Amino acid sequence: MKVFWYVSPVDGPFPWKPEGRSAPDHRNVVSLAKTIDRLPFAGALFGTYGHDVWTTASTLIPLTEKMRFLIPIYPGITSPRLLAQQALTFDDYSNGRLLFNLVNGTDTVLAQYGLHVPHDERYELSAEYWDAFRKLYSGKAVVHDGRYFKVSRNREIEGPTSLPVPPRQLPHPPLWGAGASPAGVRHAAEIVDTYLAFLNRPDRLSAQLGEARTAAAARGRGLDAGVALWIIVRKTEEEAQAQLRWLLEQTGADWIRHQVDIDLRRALGGNVSLDNLTSPDPQLQRRIDALRAGRIPELADLQLAPHLYTGPTPPSALDVIGTGRGTYLVGNPHQVAKVFRDLQASLGVNVFILQNYPLESEAERVADLLLPLLDLDDEWSAARAAAS
């Protein structure tokens, strides 16, 4: 089992609201990275909000020794040759601690970077992109003349590669990524080494992971599995639930309703809002009715499964349509550890990417209360020691 934390310059007790957000400060990011490196985390996922992740992560290389850097990449924004050069450099300086989180993004995000490709076609572009990247990183002399990218070899450099920095990870840095749509599942089955999903109700998560593994097996590949989730672990379940209630109260019903309407327009389009939304799921309908009446739903109406709740996060408000985004795992250390072990035993989930705010103090809390109860994989630490 590998447990990752989260790094972002955006922090605070509830940073999705201005009054709960602290000003970005690189000293805080440095302190957080040193804490993650000291604790038994395998590494950290870097957030894409605000600061450039490559720049942020690069400043932390000499300040850490063992944490791995899970860097989100939007394929197509950077040329595959430049990305290979960046990856080779990062791996050279960090002693092979780079991982990639493949993000195929949304139309609105990619358009900001000048990339205008329809949804399903983005996965075709991504497959071609990562094929070229892997060849370039491994040192092959690449001449790639594809639909989306054209890469020619630099003939002025002697030897088998046009990138003179030798690879530290063979055949390439591990590629992790998600994708819930049919095109996204096909892409993951073809490209990624570890398939990531948002933690959801166990039955839905099982179906999603099963579909991805079946698609991978049809291509003669296997997939490791990981989940991303929010976590509130306290000494007692009552304390953990009280913290979730506090977050909801600080966020406020008015803000949640406003953000839910924005999320609904993004997800469903048109004029969909809480005012005209209905759900055949009674629990979802109770959430809708409470917010429509200006109230925060009861915790029982936010519960997805034992110890799993939907809650507010920076990218989204409460889930009222059952997407599974913003899932919190809430409980005492033994309850939370059991959920981890059950997911590993029943669904083969071996990677857990956790977050909660404030990032550093919550990382300390998770490491103190939860991580000693888990059977953590130290394979990477042993491999790095042998390489050194």
LOBA-374891 format. One record per residue (C-alpha): z, x, y; residue in three letters. Coordinates in pm, whole numbers, plus 50000, padded with zeros to 5 digits. Layout:
LOBA-374891
ZXYALA;...
END
This chain:
LOBA-374891
500005000050000MET;498985013650342LYS;500594999150655VAL;499015004350997PHE;500334996351343TRP;498434989151666TYR;497785009451981VAL;496804994852317SER;497495004752678PRO;498134967652738VAL;501754961052646ASP;504814940752733GLY;506964913552572PRO;504124887752589PHE;501124905252746PRO;498774875452723TRP;500414863553049LYS;500604884753367PRO;504374880653397GLU;504844893453043GLY;502524923353080ARG;503524958353184SER;501174980153387ALA;499065003153167PRO;500615037653157ASP;499305066552950HIS;502835079652906ARG;503695047952717ASN;500645052052491VAL;501675088052419VAL;505215077352334SER;503895049652107LEU;501555073451923ALA;504345098651866LYS;506535070851731THR;503835058851490ILE;503255094651378ASP;506965099851312ARG;507395067351119LEU;505945059450771PRO;502835042050908PHE;499495053750770ALA;497895051151114GLY;496965026451384ALA;494165003251488LEU;493125008851850PHE;492504978452067GLY;489304974452268THR;490884956952567TYR;490634976352892GLY;490575013752833HIS;487885031152630ASP;489205036452277VAL;487445069952216TRP;488995084852529THR;492435070352456THR;492435082052093ALA;491125116752179SER;494035123352414THR;496425116952125LEU;494955141051869ILE;497035171851968PRO;500175150552003LEU;500095137251644THR;499875152851301GLU;499465126051034LYS;498535092451185MET;494995081051118ARG;492905066151400PHE;491145033351317LEU;488525031551592ILE;486554999351659PRO;482815004751694ILE;480154980251810TYR;477004992151629PRO;473994996451852GLY;475785003252179ILE;475915040652105THR;472995057651931SER;473765066551566PRO;473155103251640ARG;475635103651928LEU;478205084751721LEU;477795110051438ALA;478355138251685GLN;481435120951827GLN;482805114651477ALA;482195150251360LEU;483925163451671THR;486875139751639PHE;487275148151270ASP;487035185351343ASP;489795183551604TYR;492015159151410SER;491625174151062ASN;489745144150926GLY;491925115651052ARG;489145092351167LEU;488455057351033LEU;485965032051169PHE;486504994851218ASN;483024979151224LEU;482924951951489VAL;479744931751514ASN;481134913651815GLY;480074882351990THR;477034874952201ASP;479054875552523THR;480704909152448VAL;477524926652336LEU;475564912952631ALA;477944931352864GLN;476664963652710TYR;473024953452731GLY;472624944152363LEU;471034910052311HIS;470634902651939VAL;471114868751765PRO;474154864351540HIS;472694869751193ASP;470294896351317GLU;473264916751440ARG;474164923451078TYR;470644936051005GLU;470924959251303LEU;474364970451185SER;473164978550833ALA;470385000450970GLU;472755016551219TYR;475365026750963TRP;472735039150720ASP;471445063150986ALA;474985072851090PHE;476105081450738ARG;473105104150685LYS;473645121551017LEU;477385126450964TYR;476915141050615SER;474555167550750GLY;471195154650630LYS;468105162650834ALA;467365127550945VAL;464105113251061VAL;464705076151090HIS;461985052451204ASP;463535018051170GLY;463234984251329ARG;466134989851568TYR;466635027651584PHE;464415058051586LYS;466025091851518VAL;464115124651507SER;465425158651396ARG;466125185551651ASN;463795212451522ARG;465325239351742GLU;468445240951521ILE;468115259951194GLU;469695248550870GLY;469925215650681PRO;471385195150963THR;470515187251320SER;474245184351398LEU;475845218751362PRO;479445206151322VAL;480295204350949PRO;481695171750810PRO;485445170150736ARG;485275137750537GLN;482705133550263LEU;480525114850240PRO;481655100350577HIS;484695085550752PRO;485815053850571PRO;484145022650708LEU;486344992050741TRP;485274958150870GLY;485384920550857ALA;482884892050855GLY;483624856050756ALA;480174840250802SER;477664842150512PRO;475764869550698ALA;479024887550773GLY;480104886650407VAL;476734900150293ARG;476964927950550HIS;480494937350443ALA;479474937550077ALA;476704962050158GLU;478404984850411ILE;482194985650426VAL;484675003550203ASP;487654981650298THR;487084945050377TYR;489394931650649LEU;490404895750713ALA;492894878050935PHE;495934867050738LEU;495544830050668ASN;496844804450421ARG;496794821450079PRO;494224797249933ASP;491774803250218ARG;492374840550215LEU;491804841249839SER;488474823249877ALA;487314846650154GLN;488254878449967LEU;486764864949645GLY;483444857749815GLU;483294892949962ALA;484144909449630ARG;481584888649443THR;478884898349693ALA;479884935049664ALA;479894934049283ALA;476354920149289ALA;475384952349468ARG;477284974049221GLY;480064981149470ARG;483814975349485GLY;485834965949791LEU;489404973649888ASP;491024945650089ALA;493144945050402GLY;494654918850633VAL;495484919151003ALA;498514899551117LEU;501254895551373TRP;504754902151247ILE;508244891851351ILE;510844907151120VAL;514534904251200ARG;517764908451000LYS;517854870750936THR;515164844250909GLU;516914824251182GLU;516654853551424GLU;512964857951345ALA;512204821051396GLN;514194821551722ALA;512014850151845GLN;508854830251771LEU;510304800251959ARG;511144823152251TRP;507544835952263LEU;506244800252263LEU;508654789952539GLU;507784820052754GLN;504094812952703THR;504514776352802GLY;502714744752697ALA;500504744053009ASP;499184779252954TRP;498654772752582ILE;496734740852653ARG;494534758052911HIS;493774786952674GLN;493154763452381VAL;490494745452584ASP;488794778952653ILE;488984788252283ASP;487534754552182LEU;484534758252413ARG;483894793052271ARG;484204781451910ALA;482624747051923LEU;480594747152245GLY;479714717352459GLY;482434697052624ASN;485004699252343VAL;488594700452469SER;492034688752364LEU;491324655952541ASP;488614646352292ASN;489504667651988LEU;490654651051666THR;491384665751326SER;491494650650975PRO;494354674850902ASP;497614656851002PRO;499374689551084GLN;496564701151314LEU;496504666651477GLN;500254669151549ARG;499634702551723ARG;496864686351929ILE;499024656152018ASP;501974677652126ALA;499874699852353LEU;498064669552494ARG;501484655252585ALA;502504688052751GLY;504884698652472ARG;505034729552250ILE;504594718651887PRO;507524720751648GLU;507664751751429LEU;507134729851122ALA;503794719051267ASP;502804755351326LEU;503614766550971GLN;500644775850749LEU;502604785950438ALA;506104799150367PRO;506914824050648HIS;503394821250798LEU;502934804951141TYR;500254802651404THR;501284816251743GLY;500024829152079PRO;498214862652100THR;496254881152371PRO;492824870152242PRO;493714833952160SER;496274806352194ALA;497564783751917LEU;495104776151640ASP;494234738951649VAL;491084739751432ILE;492314759651132GLY;490554792951185THR;493594813451088GLY;493574834851402ARG;496924844351549GLY;498864842651221THR;502474854651243TYR;504484865550941LEU;508064855951027VAL;511244862550832GLY;513944886350721ASN;512974919950566PRO;513154908150205HIS;511144876650273GLN;508434896050454VAL;508324923450189ALA;507874896749920LYS;504864882550106VAL;503354917550117PHE;503954923249747ARG;502604888849655ASP;499424894949854LEU;498984928449684GLN;499634914849334ALA;497664882349359SER;494834891249597LEU;494614929049572GLY;495474934049940VAL;496434970549986ASN;496024975050362VAL;498174957350622PHE;497424960950994ILE;500444948751190LEU;501244942951552GLN;503764927251782ASN;504934934052134TYR;506434954352287PRO;504494977552060LEU;506845007152037GLU;510134988751994SER;508594964951737GLU;507104994451546ALA;510595009651529GLU;512034976651409ARG;509394972051137VAL;509855007851019ALA;513625003751006ASP;513834969450841LEU;510644965050638LEU;508904997350541LEU;511775010650323PRO;511284979850100LEU;507584986950036LEU;505875010749796ASP;503835029950052LEU;500855051449956ASP;501285087950054ASP;497895098449912GLU;496495106350257TRP;499495127650350SER;499165147550027ALA;495415151850075ALA;495895164250433ARG;498575188950322ALA;496275202450051ALA;493375205650297ALA;495575224550543SER;
END
